[in-house]
Amino acid sequence: MSTTGETTVISRDGTEIAFERLGAGPAVILVSSALADRSDAGKLAGLLAQHFTVINYDRRGRGASGDAAGYAAEREVEDIAALIDHAGGSASVFGSSSGAVLALRAAAAGLDIEKLALYEPPFVIGDDGFGPPKDYARHLDALLAADRRGDAVRYFMTKAQGMPAFMVTMMRLMPGVWSNLKALVHTLPYDAAVMGEPQQGKPLEADRWSAAKAPSLVLTGGKSPAGFHDAARALVRILPDAEHRTLPGLDHGAVVMAPKKLAPALVEFLHG
């Protein structure tokens, strides 16, 4: 595959999934995090396209992709399956944050994933205060039902991401950024569904995730909270073929803020 441009695939339920294809070589699919579309990984996609055919897509309900009533995380796994079919029947997959968990779900579902790279899947395996509050999903749904989209963005940023309130206030002063976030906020319950029980402070279920057979690399940033490192180590212990690596100087926003530091680790693993 060597063509470049934007196109679509049709998922199993008929939803149109838009993506951009860059570069040439083995296929790599990029799965975005919560409150993000493919633009977040645009710079990373360009760097990886020097080595691979990169499929950078809009998850359903975001950007140029369609959506459907009655969301279930399984539909997003089917979206990845449609992209893998487009890539020729197999591909490597990289996901960040909740997108990493979605990529892991796809691997555990038996999709033909050659290699699996995950950046800071936000599993919560302890009771040390890392991660969102127990009633996060319920409170988020209430804000969205009341059409309080800005408040829902703020709630996610402060309670799920741990961002200081003053930083969120500063973001509200950037109209373009804030309007883009509000345009995506209706998909936050999708990511809550993707995460589900693994954010409730319980040990990871080995039987559930060990079905992901692909060689896997779980990355964390050296500046990220300890909870991400704890989760990565716990996940590597139950996956059949996995390693954990910490990248110095990076934090949870590495895909957007430091793609030049993230890309070499991905290239090394995916080419290895």
NORUR-V563845 format. One record per helix or strand of 2 or more residues. SS is the DSSP state (h for helix, s for strand). FROM is the first residue (numbers start at 1). TO is the last residue. Records with the same first field share a line. If there is no record, write none. Layout:
BEGIN
SS = FROM-TO / FROM-TO
END
This chain:
BEGIN
s = 5-10 / 16-23 / 27-31 / 53-57 / 91-96 / 113-119 / 215-221 / 242-247
h = 38-48 / 73-86 / 98-108 / 136-145 / 149-160 / 165-172 / 175-199 / 206-209 / 226-238 / 254-257 / 259-271
END
